[in-house]
Amino acid sequence: MKNFYYLLKSSKLCGLLLLCLFLGLNNNAVAQYCNTATTNTAITVTTTPQLTTSYNSGRRAFNFAATAGFRYVFETCGLSTNDTYLRLYNAATGGTLLATSDDFCGTQSQISWTCPTSGTYSILLTRYTLINGNCTNLNSATQVRYFYLNPCGSITNISACNTNTSAVFAANSSAWDMQTQGFAYSTLGQEKIYSFTPTQTGNYNIVSTHVSGTNTNYVDYFYKAASGGCGITGWTYIDDIQQNNGGNNNINIPLTAGVQYYFLLDPETNAAGNINFQLTCPPAAPAWRSQWVSMVVPPTWCANQTQNVQVTVTNNGTSTWTDASPEVNIGCKWNGDADYFVRVDAGGLAPNASRTYTLAMTAPAAGSNNITFDVVNEGNFWFANNTGGAGPGNVVYTSPSVTINGATVSCTSAGITPANNATGVCYAGNGAVSSVAWTAVAGATLYDVYFGTAANPPLVSSNQAGTAYITGALAANTQYYWRVVPKNNCATATCPTVYTFTTLNAPCGCTNPVAGLYPATAVAAPAPGNTTQIATNQYEGEYNQITGVTAGHTFVSTMNLASAFITVRSGTFNGPQ
């Protein structure tokens, strides 16, 4: 690079310089460059290299539209005998200086630039001299070659897997740096893109051999579905692979038959070179293989009940599932079945096609069970056995556990509360009855309860899940009747037995808060042969005081209150003991 510095001391020269700048600022076509542009020509940059008009005088500007993400190249290499100088600006008429080039290829220049934002930019072509600097008019024939690098502009088709493909990389021709897209490594080499449409679904691998130039460096591999477009975004990283497949440790690439994919090869250095690579096919699909997709099985059944089940399956073999010669069926069975007794025709299901089949199944005895599906080539083999021509890779398809309820439900006879024919049942106070209850019946999920004062009680609760019924307040000295009918979704028990109980004619136990002496004064002991009756308010801890008790007399105390007791002590009452 030639650097010289001049100090302008002449006021006249300064005045001329200011005048030139002033004139330049009033000429929109040439403003903001290092000096006035003789011309400013619009050019259209494409992936095909083009040449400008040849100029042998002046300073020449060229404005162009650029697209973000594309790498643009402007050069005079081999196109001039001038010592050329190139400048890149951010507007059509100059503006901010973005890049410069001098002596890139001998005394000629090249700017290689990735556009950050779509818009209009310009290139200024000038000559460099020792005396006048780098913004001097041209004085011999000079042209600018211009083009942009777009890897998507040239996509090579790979016709089949296991086909050797050669990739040739030019030096200093990178359009994309994949590190800007969040990937681990910077890719400075020329990008190569290939398209491939697999005929077989499976995991594909890459085998790569570096032939020359890049043989000691890594090439990064990427892929994506072509439906997402080409461009720098949306790629999935495969691996960075060195010579003789070095570093190739994560290359299982899941591809779907019939879907077009793009593969990107991008070296990590800008050196020239070429490699050979190929996509290796997954193992060939067997003739007879199935892939289960989904099933619909009712979770609850009744014994001997018939319901439809559905299963969706894909034929991922190479043979069509015909209905004759050979006959292929889909079968299903319960755990205890000796064979797949229920079968339906496959209906000519073609390779890679899917279909949903409906089968009518009849449930066995009550309990937990499962339904299992398989495909049969009648007279030859069941697919899941993977023998005799089936598979490999076939499996049976088993449902989650299903519940089968019995076709009958027994009546309840255990845990009857209150006990049948009970009398003296509390209806109020401590220990009062407020519900009837029973022990759960095996196989029953719901209960109907009948309750009332009639010998044939009415229905009071239907389809309840619990094993107790809240009666509400009961009446004194009343006989109640009740019965319970167990049921499930399959059956309702026939239960004629009616249970009964009778309540007391007075409340049970203590019904009022804690109190002391009652009546408030002592009661005189009765004379021999007489009876004294003391009423109670049924207070908890209530007691009576008897005075005038004669030694040697016998006293008999009785109480007509259930769940109460009598304690006799001498002296002063000092609380329950």
C-alpha positions as CSV (number, residue, x, y, z in Angstrom):
1,M,0.0,0.0,0.0
2,K,1.4,3.4,-1.0
3,N,0.7,6.1,1.6
4,F,1.8,9.8,1.1
5,Y,0.6,12.8,3.0
6,Y,0.4,16.4,1.8
7,L,-0.2,19.6,3.7
8,L,-2.2,22.2,1.9
9,K,-0.7,25.6,2.8
10,S,-1.9,27.8,-0.1
11,S,-5.1,29.7,0.7
12,K,-5.8,29.7,-3.0
13,L,-5.6,26.0,-3.2
14,C,-7.8,25.6,-0.2
15,G,-10.3,27.9,-1.8
16,L,-10.3,25.8,-4.9
17,L,-10.8,22.6,-2.9
18,L,-13.7,24.1,-1.0
19,L,-15.2,25.3,-4.3
20,C,-15.0,21.7,-5.7
21,L,-16.6,20.3,-2.6
22,F,-19.4,22.8,-2.8
23,L,-20.0,22.0,-6.5
24,G,-20.0,18.3,-5.7
25,L,-22.6,18.7,-3.0
26,N,-24.9,20.3,-5.5
27,N,-24.6,17.5,-8.0
28,N,-26.8,14.7,-6.6
29,A,-25.5,12.2,-9.3
30,V,-22.0,12.3,-8.0
31,A,-22.1,13.6,-4.4
32,Q,-20.4,12.0,-1.4
33,Y,-17.7,10.1,-3.2
34,C,-13.9,10.8,-2.7
35,N,-14.2,13.1,-5.6
36,T,-16.6,14.0,-8.3
37,A,-17.8,10.9,-10.3
38,T,-17.7,11.5,-14.0
39,T,-20.6,9.1,-14.5
40,N,-22.9,7.0,-12.3
41,T,-24.3,4.0,-14.2
42,A,-27.0,1.6,-12.9
43,I,-26.0,-2.1,-13.3
44,T,-27.9,-5.3,-12.5
45,V,-25.8,-7.8,-10.7
46,T,-26.6,-11.5,-11.3
47,T,-24.9,-14.8,-10.6
48,T,-23.3,-14.6,-14.1
49,P,-20.2,-12.5,-14.2
50,Q,-20.6,-9.4,-16.3
51,L,-18.3,-6.5,-17.5
52,T,-19.0,-2.8,-17.4
53,T,-18.2,-0.6,-20.4
54,S,-14.5,0.0,-20.8
55,Y,-13.4,3.4,-19.6
56,N,-10.0,5.1,-20.2
57,S,-10.8,8.4,-18.4
58,G,-12.6,9.8,-15.4
59,R,-13.9,8.4,-12.1
60,R,-16.7,5.9,-12.8
61,A,-19.5,5.1,-10.3
62,F,-21.9,2.1,-10.7
63,N,-25.1,1.8,-8.6
64,F,-26.9,-1.5,-8.0
65,A,-29.6,-3.2,-5.9
66,A,-28.4,-5.8,-3.4
67,T,-30.2,-8.4,-1.4
68,A,-29.4,-9.2,2.2
69,G,-27.4,-12.3,2.7
70,F,-25.9,-12.5,-0.8
71,R,-22.1,-12.1,-1.3
72,Y,-21.2,-9.6,-4.1
73,V,-17.9,-9.5,-6.0
74,F,-16.5,-6.5,-7.9
75,E,-13.0,-6.7,-9.4
76,T,-10.7,-5.3,-12.1
77,C,-8.3,-8.3,-12.0
78,G,-6.9,-8.7,-15.5
79,L,-9.1,-6.0,-16.8
80,S,-6.8,-2.9,-16.7
81,T,-3.2,-1.7,-17.0
82,N,-4.1,1.0,-14.4
83,D,-3.3,0.7,-10.8
84,T,-7.0,0.6,-9.9
85,Y,-8.8,1.5,-6.6
86,L,-12.3,0.3,-5.7
87,R,-14.7,1.8,-3.1
88,L,-18.1,0.5,-1.9
89,Y,-20.7,2.9,-0.6
90,N,-24.0,2.5,1.2
91,A,-26.1,4.6,-1.3
92,A,-26.6,5.0,-5.0
93,T,-24.7,8.3,-5.0
94,G,-22.1,7.6,-2.4
95,G,-22.8,8.0,1.3
96,T,-20.9,6.0,4.0
97,L,-17.8,4.2,2.8
98,L,-18.2,0.5,3.5
99,A,-15.1,-1.2,1.9
100,T,-12.0,-0.4,-0.2
101,S,-9.6,-2.5,-2.3
102,D,-6.2,-1.8,-3.7
103,D,-3.6,-4.2,-5.1
104,F,-5.7,-7.3,-4.5
105,C,-4.5,-9.0,-7.7
106,G,-1.3,-7.3,-8.8
107,T,-2.1,-3.6,-9.1
108,Q,-5.8,-4.4,-9.7
109,S,-8.6,-4.6,-7.1
110,Q,-11.4,-6.8,-5.8
111,I,-14.1,-6.2,-3.2
112,S,-16.0,-9.3,-1.9
113,W,-18.8,-8.2,0.3
114,T,-21.9,-9.8,2.0
115,C,-24.9,-7.5,1.9
116,P,-26.3,-6.9,5.4
117,T,-29.5,-5.1,4.4
118,S,-31.4,-5.1,1.1
119,G,-31.1,-1.8,-0.6
120,T,-29.2,0.3,-3.2
121,Y,-25.4,0.6,-3.0
122,S,-22.7,1.9,-5.3
123,I,-19.1,1.1,-6.4
124,L,-16.6,3.9,-7.4
125,L,-13.7,3.0,-9.8
126,T,-10.6,5.3,-9.7
127,R,-6.9,5.2,-10.4
128,Y,-4.0,5.3,-7.9
129,T,-0.9,7.4,-8.5
130,L,2.0,8.3,-6.2
131,I,1.5,11.9,-6.8
132,N,-2.3,12.4,-6.9
133,G,-3.4,9.6,-4.5
134,N,-6.1,7.0,-4.9
135,C,-9.0,9.0,-6.3
136,T,-7.5,9.9,-9.6
137,N,-9.0,9.7,-13.1
138,L,-8.4,6.6,-15.2
139,N,-6.0,7.0,-18.1
140,S,-6.2,3.6,-19.8
141,A,-8.9,1.1,-20.7
142,T,-10.4,-0.4,-17.6
143,Q,-13.5,-2.6,-16.9
144,V,-15.2,-3.9,-13.7
145,R,-16.3,-7.5,-13.5
146,Y,-19.3,-8.0,-11.2
147,F,-21.5,-10.8,-10.0
148,Y,-23.0,-12.2,-6.8
149,L,-22.5,-15.6,-5.2
150,N,-25.8,-17.5,-4.7
151,P,-25.4,-21.2,-3.8
152,C,-29.1,-21.7,-4.6
153,G,-28.5,-20.6,-8.1
154,S,-26.9,-23.9,-9.1
155,I,-28.3,-27.0,-7.4
156,T,-27.1,-30.4,-8.5
157,N,-29.4,-33.4,-8.4
158,I,-28.3,-36.7,-6.8
159,S,-30.2,-39.3,-8.8
160,A,-29.9,-42.1,-6.3
161,C,-28.3,-43.1,-3.0
162,N,-25.0,-45.1,-3.1
163,T,-24.1,-42.8,-6.1
164,N,-20.6,-41.2,-6.0
165,T,-20.8,-37.4,-6.3
166,S,-17.9,-34.9,-6.8
167,A,-17.9,-31.4,-5.3
168,V,-15.4,-28.9,-6.6
169,F,-14.8,-25.8,-4.4
170,A,-13.3,-22.6,-5.7
171,A,-11.0,-20.6,-3.5
172,N,-12.3,-17.4,-1.8
173,S,-15.9,-18.0,-3.0
174,S,-17.9,-18.2,0.2
175,A,-21.4,-16.8,0.1
176,W,-22.6,-17.9,3.5
177,D,-21.1,-18.3,6.9
178,M,-23.2,-20.8,8.7
179,Q,-21.9,-19.7,12.1
180,T,-24.1,-16.6,11.6
181,Q,-27.1,-19.0,11.7
182,G,-26.2,-20.3,15.1
183,F,-24.0,-23.3,14.1
184,A,-20.7,-24.1,15.9
185,Y,-18.2,-23.5,13.1
186,S,-17.4,-20.7,10.7
187,T,-17.7,-21.9,7.1
188,L,-15.5,-19.8,4.9
189,G,-15.4,-22.0,1.8
190,Q,-17.6,-22.2,-1.3
191,E,-21.1,-23.6,-0.8
192,K,-22.4,-26.5,-2.9
193,I,-26.0,-27.5,-2.8
194,Y,-27.5,-30.8,-4.0
195,S,-31.1,-32.1,-4.2
196,F,-32.1,-35.7,-3.4
197,T,-35.5,-37.4,-3.4
198,P,-35.4,-40.8,-1.6
199,T,-37.4,-43.7,-2.8
200,Q,-37.2,-45.4,0.6
201,T,-38.0,-44.1,4.1
202,G,-35.2,-44.7,6.6
203,N,-31.9,-43.4,8.0
204,Y,-29.3,-42.4,5.4
205,N,-25.6,-42.0,6.0
206,I,-22.9,-39.9,4.3
207,V,-19.5,-41.3,3.2
208,S,-17.0,-38.7,2.2
209,T,-13.4,-38.8,0.8
210,H,-11.5,-35.6,0.4
211,V,-9.4,-35.7,-2.8
212,S,-7.4,-32.5,-2.9
213,G,-7.0,-29.0,-1.5
214,T,-9.4,-29.4,1.4
215,N,-8.1,-32.8,2.4
216,T,-6.8,-31.7,5.8
217,N,-9.8,-29.6,6.7
218,Y,-13.4,-30.1,7.6
219,V,-16.4,-29.8,5.4
220,D,-19.7,-29.1,7.2
221,Y,-22.8,-31.0,6.0
222,F,-26.4,-29.7,6.4
223,Y,-29.8,-30.8,5.1
224,K,-33.5,-29.6,5.0
225,A,-36.7,-30.3,3.2
226,A,-36.8,-28.5,-0.2
227,S,-40.3,-27.4,0.6
228,G,-38.8,-24.8,2.9
229,G,-36.9,-23.2,0.0
230,C,-33.2,-22.8,-0.4
231,G,-31.5,-19.8,1.2
232,I,-29.3,-19.6,4.2
233,T,-31.9,-20.4,6.9
234,G,-33.7,-23.5,8.0
235,W,-30.8,-26.0,7.7
236,T,-30.2,-28.9,10.0
237,Y,-26.6,-29.7,10.9
238,I,-25.4,-33.2,10.1
239,D,-21.7,-33.2,10.9
240,D,-18.4,-31.8,10.0
241,I,-16.5,-34.5,8.2
242,Q,-12.7,-34.7,7.6
243,Q,-10.7,-36.7,5.2
244,N,-11.6,-40.4,4.9
245,N,-14.8,-39.8,6.9
246,G,-12.9,-38.5,9.9
247,G,-15.2,-36.9,12.5
248,N,-18.2,-38.7,11.0
249,N,-20.0,-39.7,14.2
250,N,-23.5,-38.3,13.9
251,I,-24.7,-39.0,10.4
252,N,-28.0,-41.0,10.6
253,I,-30.2,-38.7,8.5
254,P,-34.0,-39.6,8.7
255,L,-35.5,-39.2,5.2
256,T,-39.0,-39.9,4.0
257,A,-39.7,-41.5,0.7
258,G,-41.0,-39.2,-2.0
259,V,-39.9,-36.0,-0.2
260,Q,-37.3,-33.8,-1.9
261,Y,-34.4,-32.6,0.3
262,Y,-31.5,-30.2,-0.1
263,F,-28.0,-31.0,1.1
264,L,-25.4,-28.3,1.7
265,L,-21.7,-28.8,1.7
266,D,-19.7,-25.9,3.2
267,P,-15.9,-26.1,3.9
268,E,-14.5,-24.5,7.0
269,T,-11.6,-22.9,5.0
270,N,-11.6,-20.8,1.9
271,A,-9.1,-23.0,0.1
272,A,-9.8,-24.6,-3.3
273,G,-10.3,-28.3,-3.5
274,N,-12.6,-31.1,-4.4
275,I,-14.1,-34.1,-2.6
276,N,-16.1,-37.2,-3.4
277,F,-19.1,-38.2,-1.3
278,Q,-22.2,-40.3,-1.4
279,L,-25.5,-40.8,0.4
280,T,-25.6,-44.5,1.5
281,C,-29.0,-46.1,1.4
282,P,-30.7,-47.6,4.4
283,P,-31.1,-51.4,4.5
284,A,-33.6,-52.4,1.9
285,A,-37.2,-52.8,3.2
286,P,-38.4,-56.3,3.5
287,A,-41.3,-57.6,1.4
288,W,-43.6,-58.1,4.4
289,R,-43.4,-55.5,7.2
290,S,-46.0,-53.5,9.2
291,Q,-45.8,-50.4,11.3
292,W,-48.6,-49.8,13.8
293,V,-49.9,-46.2,14.0
294,S,-52.8,-46.0,16.4
295,M,-55.7,-47.9,17.9
296,V,-59.1,-47.1,19.4
297,V,-60.3,-49.7,22.0
298,P,-63.2,-49.0,24.4
299,P,-61.7,-49.1,28.0
300,T,-64.8,-50.7,29.6
301,W,-66.7,-53.8,28.4
302,C,-69.4,-56.2,29.7
303,A,-68.8,-59.9,29.6
304,N,-70.1,-61.3,26.2
305,Q,-70.6,-57.7,24.9
306,T,-69.6,-57.1,21.3
307,Q,-68.0,-53.7,20.4
308,N,-65.9,-52.4,17.5
309,V,-62.2,-51.7,17.8
310,Q,-60.1,-49.8,15.3
311,V,-56.4,-50.1,14.4
312,T,-54.4,-48.0,11.9
313,V,-51.4,-49.6,10.3
314,T,-48.8,-48.8,7.6
315,N,-47.5,-51.2,5.0
316,N,-43.8,-50.4,5.2
317,G,-42.7,-53.4,3.2
318,T,-42.4,-53.7,-0.5
319,S,-45.3,-56.1,-1.2
320,T,-49.0,-55.1,-1.5
321,W,-51.3,-56.7,1.0
322,T,-53.6,-58.4,-1.3
323,D,-56.9,-60.2,-0.5
324,A,-55.9,-63.3,-2.5
325,S,-52.7,-65.1,-3.6
326,P,-51.5,-64.4,-1.0
327,E,-54.3,-63.4,1.3
328,V,-53.3,-60.9,3.9
329,N,-55.5,-60.1,6.9
330,I,-55.4,-58.0,10.0
331,G,-56.3,-60.0,13.1
332,C,-56.9,-59.4,16.8
333,K,-57.5,-61.4,19.9
334,W,-58.0,-61.3,23.7
335,N,-55.2,-62.5,26.0
336,G,-56.7,-65.9,26.6
337,D,-57.5,-66.6,22.9
338,A,-55.6,-69.5,21.3
339,D,-55.6,-67.7,17.9
340,Y,-56.5,-64.4,16.2
341,F,-60.1,-65.5,15.7
342,V,-61.3,-62.1,14.4
343,R,-59.7,-61.0,11.1
344,V,-60.5,-58.6,8.3
345,D,-59.1,-58.3,4.8
346,A,-56.2,-55.9,4.2
347,G,-57.9,-54.7,1.1
348,G,-54.9,-54.3,-1.2
349,L,-52.9,-51.9,1.0
350,A,-50.0,-50.7,-1.1
351,P,-46.4,-50.2,0.2
352,N,-46.0,-47.0,2.3
353,A,-49.8,-46.6,2.5
354,S,-51.8,-46.5,5.7
355,R,-55.3,-47.6,6.5
356,T,-57.7,-47.9,9.5
357,Y,-59.4,-51.2,10.0
358,T,-62.5,-51.9,12.1
359,L,-63.0,-55.3,13.8
360,A,-65.9,-56.5,16.0
361,M,-64.7,-58.1,19.2
362,T,-66.8,-60.0,21.8
363,A,-65.5,-59.7,25.4
364,P,-64.7,-62.8,27.5
365,A,-65.4,-63.3,31.2
366,A,-65.1,-60.4,33.7
367,G,-61.7,-59.1,34.7
368,S,-58.8,-57.1,33.2
369,N,-57.7,-58.0,29.7
370,N,-55.9,-56.7,26.6
371,I,-56.5,-56.8,22.8
372,T,-53.5,-57.7,20.6
373,F,-53.2,-57.0,16.8
374,D,-51.0,-58.7,14.2
375,V,-50.9,-59.1,10.4
376,V,-51.1,-62.5,8.8
377,N,-50.0,-63.8,5.4
378,E,-52.6,-66.7,5.5
379,G,-51.1,-70.1,5.3
380,N,-47.6,-68.7,5.5
381,F,-46.7,-66.6,8.5
382,W,-47.8,-64.1,11.1
383,F,-45.8,-60.9,10.6
384,A,-44.6,-60.5,14.2
385,N,-42.9,-63.9,14.1
386,N,-40.4,-62.4,11.6
387,T,-39.9,-65.8,10.0
388,G,-40.8,-67.5,6.8
389,G,-40.5,-64.3,4.8
390,A,-41.8,-61.8,7.3
391,G,-39.7,-58.9,8.6
392,P,-37.4,-58.2,10.2
393,G,-38.9,-55.4,12.3
394,N,-42.5,-56.6,12.9
395,V,-44.1,-56.5,16.3
396,V,-47.6,-57.2,17.7
397,Y,-49.6,-54.2,18.9
398,T,-51.2,-54.6,22.3
399,S,-53.8,-52.3,23.9
400,P,-53.7,-50.8,27.4
401,S,-55.6,-52.8,30.0
402,V,-59.4,-52.9,29.5
403,T,-62.0,-53.6,32.2
404,I,-64.6,-56.3,31.6
405,N,-67.5,-56.2,34.0
406,G,-69.6,-59.3,34.7
407,A,-73.0,-59.8,33.0
408,T,-74.6,-60.2,36.5
409,V,-74.2,-58.4,39.8
410,S,-75.0,-60.0,43.2
411,C,-77.0,-58.4,46.0
412,T,-75.5,-57.0,49.1
413,S,-75.9,-58.8,52.4
414,A,-72.8,-57.7,54.4
415,G,-72.2,-54.7,56.5
416,I,-75.8,-53.8,56.8
417,T,-76.0,-50.8,59.2
418,P,-78.2,-50.4,61.3
419,A,-78.5,-54.2,61.6
420,N,-81.6,-55.7,60.1
421,N,-84.6,-55.7,62.6
422,A,-82.7,-53.5,65.1
423,T,-84.8,-51.8,67.7
424,G,-84.0,-49.0,70.1
425,V,-82.1,-47.2,67.4
426,C,-81.1,-43.7,68.4
427,Y,-82.8,-41.0,66.3
428,A,-81.4,-38.0,68.1
429,G,-78.7,-37.2,70.7
430,N,-75.3,-38.8,71.1
431,G,-74.9,-41.8,68.7
432,A,-78.0,-40.9,66.7
433,V,-78.4,-42.7,63.3
434,S,-78.2,-40.4,60.3
435,S,-77.5,-42.9,57.5
436,V,-77.8,-46.5,56.3
437,A,-74.7,-48.3,54.9
438,W,-73.5,-51.6,53.4
439,T,-70.4,-53.3,52.2
440,A,-69.4,-52.8,48.6
441,V,-70.4,-55.5,46.2
442,A,-67.8,-57.0,43.8
443,G,-68.3,-55.9,40.2
444,A,-70.8,-53.1,41.2
445,T,-70.0,-49.6,40.3
446,L,-73.3,-47.9,41.2
447,Y,-76.2,-48.4,43.6
448,D,-79.9,-47.5,43.8
449,V,-81.2,-46.9,47.3
450,Y,-84.8,-47.2,48.5
451,F,-85.8,-45.8,51.9
452,G,-88.9,-44.8,53.9
453,T,-91.5,-45.8,56.4
454,A,-93.5,-47.9,54.0
455,A,-92.9,-51.7,53.8
456,N,-92.1,-51.2,50.1
457,P,-89.9,-48.0,50.4
458,P,-89.6,-45.5,47.5
459,L,-86.4,-44.9,45.4
460,V,-84.5,-42.0,47.1
461,S,-81.0,-42.2,45.4
462,S,-80.2,-43.4,41.9
463,N,-76.8,-44.4,40.5
464,Q,-74.8,-43.3,43.5
465,A,-71.2,-44.5,43.7
466,G,-70.9,-44.5,47.5
467,T,-71.9,-47.3,49.9
468,A,-73.9,-45.1,52.3
469,Y,-77.1,-43.1,52.1
470,I,-77.7,-40.0,54.3
471,T,-81.2,-40.4,55.7
472,G,-81.6,-37.0,57.3
473,A,-83.4,-36.5,60.6
474,L,-85.4,-39.5,61.8
475,A,-88.6,-39.6,63.9
476,A,-89.0,-41.1,67.4
477,N,-90.6,-44.6,67.8
478,T,-90.8,-45.2,64.0
479,Q,-90.1,-48.3,62.0
480,Y,-88.0,-47.6,58.8
481,Y,-87.6,-49.8,55.7
482,W,-84.8,-49.8,53.1
483,R,-83.1,-51.8,50.4
484,V,-80.1,-51.3,48.1
485,V,-79.7,-52.5,44.5
486,P,-76.1,-52.9,43.1
487,K,-75.5,-52.3,39.4
488,N,-72.8,-51.6,36.8
489,N,-72.9,-50.7,33.1
490,C,-73.6,-54.3,32.2
491,A,-76.3,-55.5,34.7
492,T,-78.6,-54.5,37.6
493,A,-79.0,-56.9,40.5
494,T,-82.5,-58.2,41.5
495,C,-82.6,-57.6,45.2
496,P,-86.0,-58.0,46.9
497,T,-84.7,-58.1,50.5
498,V,-85.9,-55.1,52.5
499,Y,-84.1,-54.2,55.8
500,T,-85.8,-52.6,58.7
501,F,-85.0,-50.9,62.1
502,T,-87.1,-49.1,64.7
503,T,-86.1,-45.9,66.6
504,L,-86.5,-45.1,70.3
505,N,-89.3,-43.1,71.7
506,A,-86.9,-40.6,73.3
507,P,-83.6,-39.1,72.3
508,C,-80.4,-41.0,73.1
509,G,-77.9,-40.0,75.7
510,C,-77.2,-36.4,76.6
511,T,-78.6,-33.9,74.2
512,N,-77.9,-30.6,76.0
513,P,-74.7,-28.8,77.1
514,V,-72.8,-29.5,80.3
515,A,-74.8,-28.7,83.5
516,G,-74.6,-29.4,87.3
517,L,-77.1,-30.1,90.0
518,Y,-80.7,-30.7,88.8
519,P,-83.1,-30.0,90.2
520,A,-81.4,-27.0,91.8
521,T,-82.3,-28.2,95.3
522,A,-81.8,-31.6,96.9
523,V,-84.6,-34.2,96.7
524,A,-85.7,-36.0,99.9
525,A,-85.3,-39.7,100.0
526,P,-88.7,-41.5,99.7
527,A,-90.1,-43.5,102.7
528,P,-89.9,-47.3,102.5
529,G,-92.2,-48.6,99.9
530,N,-92.6,-45.3,98.1
531,T,-91.2,-44.1,94.7
532,T,-89.8,-40.7,93.9
533,Q,-89.6,-39.7,90.2
534,I,-87.0,-37.1,89.1
535,A,-87.3,-35.6,85.6
536,T,-84.1,-35.1,83.5
537,N,-83.2,-32.4,81.1
538,Q,-80.5,-34.7,79.6
539,Y,-77.6,-32.5,80.3
540,E,-74.1,-33.9,80.0
541,G,-72.7,-34.4,83.5
542,E,-76.2,-33.8,85.1
543,Y,-76.6,-35.2,88.7
544,N,-79.2,-35.3,91.4
545,Q,-78.7,-34.9,95.2
546,I,-80.7,-37.1,97.6
547,T,-81.0,-36.2,101.3
548,G,-82.4,-38.0,104.3
549,V,-81.1,-41.4,103.3
550,T,-81.4,-43.8,106.3
551,A,-78.8,-46.4,106.9
552,G,-79.9,-49.9,106.3
553,H,-82.6,-49.0,103.8
554,T,-82.4,-50.4,100.3
555,F,-82.9,-48.1,97.4
556,V,-83.6,-49.2,93.8
557,S,-82.8,-46.7,90.9
558,T,-84.1,-47.2,87.4
559,M,-83.7,-45.1,84.2
560,N,-85.8,-45.1,81.0
561,L,-83.1,-43.4,78.9
562,A,-81.0,-45.4,76.5
563,S,-77.2,-44.9,76.4
564,A,-77.2,-43.5,80.0
565,F,-75.9,-44.9,83.2
566,I,-76.4,-44.4,87.0
567,T,-73.6,-43.9,89.5
568,V,-74.3,-43.7,93.2
569,R,-71.8,-42.2,95.6
570,S,-72.0,-40.9,99.2
571,G,-70.9,-37.5,100.3
572,T,-70.7,-34.4,98.1
573,F,-70.6,-34.7,94.3
574,N,-67.3,-33.7,92.9
575,G,-67.7,-34.5,89.2
576,P,-67.8,-37.6,87.1
577,Q,-65.3,-40.3,87.9
